[in-house]
Amino acid sequence: MPDFSELAHLDATAQAELVRKKDVQPIELVDAAIERIEALNPRLNAVVTKMFDQARETARGELPEGPFTGVPFLLKDVLGMCQGVPMTMGSALLRDFVPDHDSELVSRLRRAGLIFVGKTNVPEFGILPTTEAELFGPCRNPWDTGRSTGGSSGGAAAAVASGMVSMAHANDGGGSIRIPASCCGLFGLKPTRARNPLGPDFGEGWGGLVTEHAVTRSVRDSAALLDATAGPDIGDPYWAPPITRPFASELGVNPGALRIAYATSPDFPVHRDCIQAVQAAMALCRDLGHQVEEISMTLDVSHEHLATCVKIIIAAGTASLLKMLGAVQDQVEPTTWALNEMAGGIDGADYVLAIDQLQRSSRVIARMFSRYDVLISPVVSEPPPLLGHFASTPDNPLQGFDTAGHYVHLAPLANVTGQPAMSVPLFWTEDGLPIGVQFMGRFGDEATLFRLASQLETAKPWAHRRPPASA
């Protein structure tokens, strides 16, 4: 029989194997996860909606046979629509909203055998790269509870890093999987655009910037979960290129001598610890036989103009959501309303021009990937910041949003191009804070990233690292 005190430190694949061997029952895994959530959540504020009764009922019933049968799991409170369970998106505006159906991704997660035990904390509408919504209060980083978890999947990352669950649902419209993975010492892959579905309610999010997946402790969990959820849904406007074999089959496969380009953005300063993290990753890649070359990131426009185009799209997307919900100013946070007002000065031509510019820049990056297999860069420009770092002032409600633009560094580039990108936890500062390194692959080529990630995980494992606030 397993040591139940160690269940918190097993990845989802190992937990599912225990269930398959009948060494543990799903209800035992669920009860243990609930116990950990109850013990840790008062310190971290990672879980905002508890689904304990439903989870126990599900665990005692007949479960589908999937890769993760019986494993506890948390849904993100943005896009994670679960029938009969509130979805607030971190906003008081949606405090009473209860979906009457599952999103397609949630249905696929169910079929994979996962048991939902709750929903995680998010910034309002997933806008900021920190998880400090007024509705639920700040989520705290288990490595240092005075610091941000990142966002917008910050609650998911805090829950996984602390050992509440082994992996959790996340999504990414400008780094929202990779940023919290970096801040919390996890593996976070943003898949290729449209690899996972957004339906039935959405065809795309933020003009194609948004992608669904998860934050995990292990590379193998991420690969197996993507195998379980990937693929087009009926009526999707477009879908990712089909894969040739399961992503889980790529683990342990020699990636060969990859051509890896290294770049930072010349427009924003990068903290020395983040530079050191990338340098250490480059050295490791060279030791593993890869070719690493520093390049200049030359786009057809400045990064500042590209950021403006992304801001236009996010503002328009925010305004369309508020219009659909019939929101008024005092129902949402000042930053959200400021984006809504900004959208009032954007006409249809501005929006189309922004989309066109992002697509032109995507082609510049795609041509670069005819010469390189992977682009390596910092995920963010500094270690996990203190809570409140992205606060705005009454006279400048977009101050936090603009601060975020400098912090997220090159992370949104993969959202613009639709290419897969991952944050790999390869570095910790002298103060014990994690810093992820970003690896971006060709469009549709998660396989190469999984091969490389598996190689990096073997060469420099991180599973033994546990934050001060952990199970």
C-alpha positions as CSV (number, residue, x, y, z in Angstrom):
1,M,0.0,0.0,0.0
2,P,1.2,3.5,-0.7
3,D,2.3,6.0,1.9
4,F,-0.7,8.4,1.9
5,S,1.4,11.2,3.2
6,E,3.4,11.0,-0.1
7,L,0.4,11.1,-2.4
8,A,0.7,14.9,-2.7
9,H,4.1,14.5,-4.3
10,L,3.1,12.0,-7.0
11,D,2.3,13.2,-10.4
12,A,-1.1,12.5,-12.0
13,T,0.3,9.6,-14.1
14,A,1.6,7.9,-10.9
15,Q,-1.7,8.4,-9.1
16,A,-3.6,7.0,-12.0
17,E,-1.4,3.9,-12.0
18,L,-2.1,3.3,-8.3
19,V,-5.9,3.4,-9.2
20,R,-5.4,1.0,-12.1
21,K,-3.5,-1.4,-9.8
22,K,-6.2,-1.0,-7.2
23,D,-3.6,0.0,-4.7
24,V,-5.8,3.0,-3.9
25,Q,-9.4,3.9,-4.5
26,P,-10.5,7.1,-6.2
27,I,-12.3,8.2,-3.1
28,E,-9.0,7.9,-1.2
29,L,-7.3,10.2,-3.6
30,V,-10.1,12.7,-3.5
31,D,-10.4,12.7,0.3
32,A,-6.6,13.2,0.5
33,A,-6.7,16.1,-2.0
34,I,-9.6,17.7,-0.1
35,E,-7.7,17.4,3.1
36,R,-4.7,19.2,1.5
37,I,-6.8,21.9,0.1
38,E,-8.4,22.6,3.5
39,A,-5.0,22.7,5.1
40,L,-3.2,24.9,2.6
41,N,-5.9,27.1,1.1
42,P,-6.2,29.5,4.1
43,R,-2.6,30.5,3.4
44,L,-2.6,30.5,-0.4
45,N,-6.2,31.3,-1.5
46,A,-5.8,29.2,-4.6
47,V,-9.2,27.5,-4.6
48,V,-12.2,29.8,-4.7
49,T,-15.0,27.3,-5.4
50,K,-15.2,24.0,-3.6
51,M,-16.7,21.0,-5.3
52,F,-16.1,18.5,-2.5
53,D,-19.5,16.9,-2.4
54,Q,-19.7,16.4,-6.1
55,A,-16.1,15.1,-6.2
56,R,-16.8,12.5,-3.5
57,E,-20.0,11.4,-5.2
58,T,-18.2,11.0,-8.5
59,A,-15.3,9.1,-6.9
60,R,-17.7,6.6,-5.4
61,G,-19.5,6.0,-8.7
62,E,-18.5,4.4,-12.0
63,L,-15.7,6.3,-13.7
64,P,-14.7,6.4,-17.3
65,E,-11.6,4.5,-18.2
66,G,-9.1,7.1,-19.2
67,P,-5.5,8.0,-18.7
68,F,-6.2,9.7,-15.4
69,T,-9.1,7.7,-13.9
70,G,-9.7,8.7,-10.3
71,V,-7.2,11.6,-10.2
72,P,-8.3,14.8,-8.5
73,F,-8.2,17.9,-10.6
74,L,-9.0,21.6,-10.4
75,L,-10.7,23.7,-13.1
76,K,-9.7,27.3,-13.7
77,D,-12.5,29.8,-13.1
78,V,-12.0,31.3,-16.6
79,L,-13.5,29.3,-19.5
80,G,-13.7,26.2,-17.3
81,M,-17.5,25.9,-17.7
82,C,-18.8,23.0,-15.6
83,Q,-22.6,22.3,-15.5
84,G,-24.2,23.4,-12.2
85,V,-21.0,25.0,-10.8
86,P,-20.5,28.8,-10.6
87,M,-18.0,30.4,-13.0
88,T,-17.2,33.9,-11.9
89,M,-14.2,34.7,-14.1
90,G,-12.9,36.5,-11.0
91,S,-15.6,39.2,-11.3
92,A,-18.5,40.2,-9.0
93,L,-20.4,40.8,-12.3
94,L,-20.6,37.0,-12.7
95,R,-20.9,36.1,-9.0
96,D,-24.3,34.3,-9.6
97,F,-23.6,32.8,-13.0
98,V,-24.0,29.1,-13.1
99,P,-23.5,27.4,-16.5
100,D,-26.1,24.9,-17.7
101,H,-23.5,22.8,-19.7
102,D,-19.9,21.8,-19.8
103,S,-17.4,23.4,-22.2
104,E,-16.1,20.8,-24.6
105,L,-12.7,20.8,-22.9
106,V,-14.3,20.1,-19.6
107,S,-16.2,17.2,-21.2
108,R,-13.0,15.8,-22.5
109,L,-11.3,16.2,-19.1
110,R,-14.2,14.2,-17.6
111,R,-13.7,11.4,-20.2
112,A,-10.1,11.3,-19.2
113,G,-11.3,10.1,-15.8
114,L,-10.4,13.2,-13.9
115,I,-12.4,14.2,-10.8
116,F,-13.1,17.9,-10.3
117,V,-12.6,19.0,-6.7
118,G,-12.8,22.8,-7.2
119,K,-12.1,25.9,-9.2
120,T,-9.1,28.1,-8.9
121,N,-8.5,31.8,-8.3
122,V,-8.0,34.2,-11.3
123,P,-7.7,37.9,-12.0
124,E,-10.8,39.5,-13.3
125,F,-11.6,38.1,-16.7
126,G,-8.0,36.7,-16.9
127,I,-6.6,40.1,-17.9
128,L,-3.6,40.6,-15.7
129,P,-0.5,38.4,-15.2
130,T,-1.1,38.3,-11.5
131,T,-4.0,36.8,-9.5
132,E,-5.3,39.5,-7.2
133,A,-9.0,40.0,-8.1
134,E,-11.0,42.1,-5.8
135,L,-13.8,39.5,-5.7
136,F,-11.7,36.7,-4.0
137,G,-8.5,38.5,-2.9
138,P,-4.9,37.7,-3.8
139,C,-3.6,34.2,-4.4
140,R,-0.3,33.8,-2.7
141,N,2.9,32.1,-4.1
142,P,3.8,29.0,-2.1
143,W,7.5,29.8,-2.5
144,D,7.0,33.2,-0.8
145,T,3.4,34.1,0.3
146,G,4.2,37.8,-0.1
147,R,4.7,37.3,-3.8
148,S,2.5,36.9,-6.8
149,T,1.7,33.5,-8.4
150,G,1.6,35.1,-11.8
151,G,-1.6,35.0,-13.8
152,S,-4.0,34.5,-15.1
153,S,-3.7,30.8,-14.1
154,G,-2.3,31.7,-10.7
155,G,-4.6,29.8,-8.5
156,A,-4.0,26.7,-10.6
157,A,-0.2,27.1,-10.3
158,A,-0.3,27.7,-6.5
159,A,-2.5,24.6,-6.1
160,V,-0.2,22.3,-8.1
161,A,3.1,23.7,-6.7
162,S,1.8,23.4,-3.1
163,G,0.6,19.8,-3.6
164,M,-3.1,20.3,-3.4
165,V,-3.4,18.5,-6.7
166,S,-0.9,17.1,-9.2
167,M,-2.1,19.2,-12.2
168,A,-4.8,21.8,-12.9
169,H,-6.6,23.3,-15.9
170,A,-5.1,26.6,-17.2
171,N,-5.4,28.7,-20.3
172,D,-3.1,31.3,-22.0
173,G,-3.9,34.5,-23.9
174,G,-0.6,36.2,-23.4
175,G,1.4,33.9,-21.2
176,S,-1.2,32.9,-18.6
177,I,0.0,29.2,-18.5
178,R,3.7,30.0,-18.8
179,I,3.9,33.0,-16.4
180,P,2.4,31.2,-13.4
181,A,4.4,28.1,-14.2
182,S,7.5,30.2,-14.1
183,C,6.5,31.9,-10.8
184,C,5.6,28.7,-9.1
185,G,8.3,26.3,-10.4
186,L,6.1,24.1,-12.7
187,F,6.0,22.9,-16.2
188,G,3.6,24.9,-18.3
189,L,3.0,24.2,-22.0
190,K,0.9,26.5,-24.2
191,P,-0.1,24.3,-27.1
192,T,-0.4,25.3,-30.7
193,R,-3.4,27.6,-31.5
194,A,-6.6,25.5,-31.7
195,R,-4.9,22.3,-30.5
196,N,-7.6,22.2,-27.8
197,P,-11.2,23.3,-28.3
198,L,-12.9,26.5,-26.9
199,G,-16.4,25.4,-27.8
200,P,-19.3,25.2,-27.8
201,D,-19.5,28.9,-26.7
202,F,-16.4,30.3,-28.4
203,G,-14.6,29.7,-31.7
204,E,-11.6,31.7,-30.5
205,G,-10.6,34.0,-27.8
206,W,-9.0,37.5,-28.1
207,G,-8.6,37.1,-31.9
208,G,-6.9,33.7,-31.6
209,L,-4.6,34.6,-28.8
210,V,-6.2,32.2,-26.3
211,T,-5.2,28.5,-25.9
212,E,-6.4,25.9,-23.4
213,H,-4.3,23.3,-21.5
214,A,-2.9,22.9,-17.9
215,V,0.0,23.4,-15.5
216,T,1.7,20.3,-14.3
217,R,4.6,19.0,-12.2
218,S,5.8,16.6,-14.8
219,V,6.3,16.7,-18.5
220,R,4.6,13.3,-18.9
221,D,1.4,14.5,-17.3
222,S,1.3,17.5,-19.7
223,A,1.8,15.2,-22.8
224,A,-0.7,12.6,-21.7
225,L,-3.3,15.2,-20.8
226,L,-2.9,16.9,-24.2
227,D,-3.3,13.5,-25.9
228,A,-6.6,13.2,-24.0
229,T,-8.0,16.6,-24.9
230,A,-6.6,17.6,-28.3
231,G,-8.5,17.7,-31.5
232,P,-11.1,19.8,-33.3
233,D,-14.6,20.1,-32.1
234,I,-17.7,20.2,-34.3
235,G,-18.0,23.7,-35.8
236,D,-14.5,25.0,-34.9
237,P,-13.5,27.9,-37.2
238,Y,-10.0,26.2,-37.6
239,W,-7.8,23.6,-36.0
240,A,-4.2,22.8,-35.4
241,P,-2.3,20.4,-37.8
242,P,-3.0,16.8,-37.0
243,I,-0.3,15.0,-35.0
244,T,1.5,11.9,-36.3
245,R,1.6,10.0,-33.0
246,P,0.6,10.6,-29.4
247,F,2.6,13.2,-27.5
248,A,3.3,10.8,-24.7
249,S,5.2,8.7,-27.3
250,E,7.7,11.6,-27.7
251,L,9.0,11.4,-24.1
252,G,12.4,9.9,-23.9
253,V,12.9,10.2,-27.7
254,N,16.2,11.8,-28.6
255,P,15.4,15.1,-30.1
256,G,18.7,15.1,-32.1
257,A,21.0,18.1,-32.3
258,L,18.4,21.0,-32.2
259,R,19.2,24.4,-33.6
260,I,18.2,26.7,-30.8
261,A,18.1,30.5,-31.1
262,Y,18.4,32.8,-28.1
263,A,16.8,36.2,-27.8
264,T,15.6,38.8,-25.4
265,S,13.6,41.9,-26.3
266,P,15.7,45.0,-26.7
267,D,12.8,47.1,-25.7
268,F,12.5,46.0,-22.1
269,P,15.2,45.5,-19.4
270,V,15.5,42.0,-18.0
271,H,16.5,41.2,-14.4
272,R,19.9,39.6,-14.0
273,D,18.3,36.5,-12.4
274,C,16.2,35.9,-15.5
275,I,19.2,36.4,-17.7
276,Q,21.1,34.0,-15.6
277,A,18.3,31.4,-15.8
278,V,18.4,31.6,-19.6
279,Q,22.2,31.4,-19.7
280,A,22.2,28.3,-17.5
281,A,19.5,26.7,-19.8
282,M,21.6,27.5,-22.8
283,A,24.7,25.9,-21.2
284,L,22.6,22.8,-20.4
285,C,21.3,22.6,-24.0
286,R,24.9,22.8,-25.3
287,D,25.9,20.1,-22.9
288,L,23.1,18.0,-24.3
289,G,24.5,18.4,-27.8
290,H,22.3,21.2,-29.2
291,Q,23.5,24.2,-31.2
292,V,22.7,27.5,-29.4
293,E,23.1,30.8,-31.3
294,E,22.2,34.3,-30.1
295,I,20.1,36.3,-32.6
296,S,18.6,39.7,-32.8
297,M,14.8,39.6,-32.7
298,T,14.0,41.8,-35.7
299,L,10.3,42.1,-36.5
300,D,8.7,44.2,-39.2
301,V,7.5,46.6,-36.4
302,S,8.7,47.5,-32.9
303,H,7.7,45.4,-29.9
304,E,5.9,48.5,-28.7
305,H,3.7,48.6,-31.7
306,L,3.1,44.9,-31.5
307,A,2.1,45.4,-27.8
308,T,-0.3,48.1,-28.9
309,C,-2.0,45.8,-31.4
310,V,-2.4,43.1,-28.7
311,K,-3.8,45.8,-26.3
312,I,-6.4,46.8,-29.0
313,I,-7.5,43.2,-29.3
314,I,-7.7,42.6,-25.5
315,A,-9.6,45.9,-25.1
316,A,-12.1,45.0,-27.8
317,G,-12.5,41.5,-26.4
318,T,-13.2,42.9,-23.0
319,A,-15.7,45.4,-24.3
320,S,-17.6,42.7,-26.3
321,L,-17.8,40.6,-23.1
322,L,-19.1,43.5,-21.0
323,K,-21.6,44.4,-23.7
324,M,-22.9,40.9,-23.9
325,L,-23.3,40.8,-20.1
326,G,-24.8,44.3,-19.9
327,A,-22.2,45.5,-17.4
328,V,-22.1,48.9,-15.9
329,Q,-19.0,50.6,-14.4
330,D,-19.4,49.8,-10.7
331,Q,-19.8,46.0,-11.5
332,V,-16.2,45.5,-12.6
333,E,-12.7,46.6,-11.6
334,P,-11.3,49.9,-12.8
335,T,-8.7,48.3,-15.1
336,T,-11.5,46.3,-16.8
337,W,-13.7,49.3,-17.3
338,A,-10.7,51.4,-18.6
339,L,-10.1,48.7,-21.3
340,N,-13.8,48.9,-22.1
341,E,-13.6,52.7,-22.5
342,M,-10.5,52.4,-24.5
343,A,-12.4,50.1,-26.9
344,G,-14.9,52.9,-27.4
345,G,-12.2,54.7,-29.3
346,I,-11.4,51.8,-31.5
347,D,-13.3,51.3,-34.7
348,G,-13.6,48.2,-36.8
349,A,-10.8,49.3,-39.1
350,D,-8.4,49.7,-36.1
351,Y,-9.3,46.2,-35.0
352,V,-8.7,44.7,-38.4
353,L,-5.5,46.6,-38.8
354,A,-4.3,45.2,-35.5
355,I,-5.1,41.6,-36.6
356,D,-3.4,42.2,-39.9
357,Q,-0.2,43.4,-38.1
358,L,-0.1,40.5,-35.8
359,Q,-0.5,38.1,-38.8
360,R,2.3,39.8,-40.7
361,S,4.6,39.6,-37.7
362,S,3.7,35.9,-37.4
363,R,5.0,35.3,-40.9
364,V,8.3,37.0,-40.0
365,I,8.7,34.7,-37.0
366,A,7.6,31.6,-39.1
367,R,10.4,32.4,-41.6
368,M,12.9,32.5,-38.7
369,F,11.8,29.0,-37.7
370,S,12.9,27.7,-41.1
371,R,16.5,28.2,-39.7
372,Y,15.9,27.2,-36.1
373,D,14.0,24.5,-34.3
374,V,13.5,26.3,-31.0
375,L,13.6,29.9,-29.7
376,I,14.8,30.2,-26.1
377,S,14.1,33.4,-24.0
378,P,13.0,34.5,-20.5
379,V,9.3,33.9,-19.7
380,V,9.1,37.2,-17.8
381,S,11.5,40.1,-17.2
382,E,11.9,39.6,-13.4
383,P,11.5,37.0,-10.6
384,P,8.0,36.6,-9.0
385,P,7.1,40.2,-8.0
386,L,5.6,41.3,-4.7
387,L,1.8,41.3,-4.4
388,G,0.5,44.7,-5.5
389,H,3.2,45.2,-8.2
390,F,0.5,45.5,-10.9
391,A,-1.8,47.9,-8.9
392,S,-3.2,50.9,-10.7
393,T,-4.1,54.3,-9.4
394,P,-7.5,56.1,-9.6
395,D,-6.1,58.6,-12.1
396,N,-4.5,55.9,-14.2
397,P,-6.5,52.7,-14.1
398,L,-4.4,51.1,-16.9
399,Q,-1.2,51.5,-15.0
400,G,-1.1,47.9,-13.9
401,F,-1.9,46.7,-17.4
402,D,0.9,48.8,-18.9
403,T,3.3,47.5,-16.1
404,A,2.3,44.0,-17.2
405,G,3.3,44.7,-20.7
406,H,6.9,45.1,-19.6
407,Y,6.8,42.2,-17.2
408,V,5.5,39.5,-19.7
409,H,8.5,40.1,-22.0
410,L,8.3,37.8,-25.0
411,A,5.6,35.5,-23.7
412,P,2.8,37.0,-25.8
413,L,4.7,36.4,-29.0
414,A,3.7,32.7,-29.0
415,N,0.1,33.8,-28.7
416,V,0.4,36.2,-31.6
417,T,2.0,33.5,-33.8
418,G,-0.1,30.6,-32.4
419,Q,3.1,28.6,-31.9
420,P,3.6,26.2,-29.0
421,A,5.8,27.4,-26.1
422,M,6.7,26.1,-22.7
423,S,8.0,27.3,-19.4
424,V,10.5,24.8,-18.0
425,P,11.5,25.1,-14.2
426,L,15.3,25.0,-14.5
427,F,16.4,27.8,-12.2
428,W,15.9,29.0,-8.6
429,T,17.3,32.3,-7.3
430,E,19.5,32.6,-4.2
431,D,16.4,33.6,-2.4
432,G,14.7,30.3,-3.4
433,L,12.3,31.7,-6.0
434,P,11.7,29.8,-9.2
435,I,12.3,31.3,-12.6
436,G,11.1,29.4,-15.7
437,V,12.8,29.5,-19.1
438,Q,10.7,29.7,-22.3
439,F,11.2,27.4,-25.2
440,M,9.1,28.2,-28.3
441,G,8.7,25.7,-31.1
442,R,7.4,25.7,-34.7
443,F,3.7,25.9,-35.4
444,G,2.1,22.5,-34.8
445,D,5.3,21.0,-33.4
446,E,4.7,20.3,-29.8
447,A,6.4,17.0,-30.4
448,T,9.9,18.6,-30.5
449,L,9.1,20.6,-27.4
450,F,8.1,17.5,-25.5
451,R,11.2,15.6,-26.6
452,L,13.4,18.5,-25.4
453,A,11.4,19.0,-22.2
454,S,11.8,15.3,-21.4
455,Q,15.5,15.5,-22.0
456,L,15.8,18.6,-19.8
457,E,13.7,17.1,-17.0
458,T,16.0,14.0,-17.0
459,A,19.2,16.1,-17.0
460,K,18.1,18.6,-14.4
461,P,15.0,17.2,-12.5
462,W,12.8,19.5,-10.5
463,A,10.3,17.1,-8.9
464,H,12.2,17.0,-5.6
465,R,11.8,20.8,-5.1
466,R,9.0,21.7,-2.7
467,P,8.0,25.2,-1.6
468,P,7.8,26.3,2.0
469,A,4.0,26.2,1.8
470,S,3.3,22.7,0.6
471,A,1.6,19.5,1.7
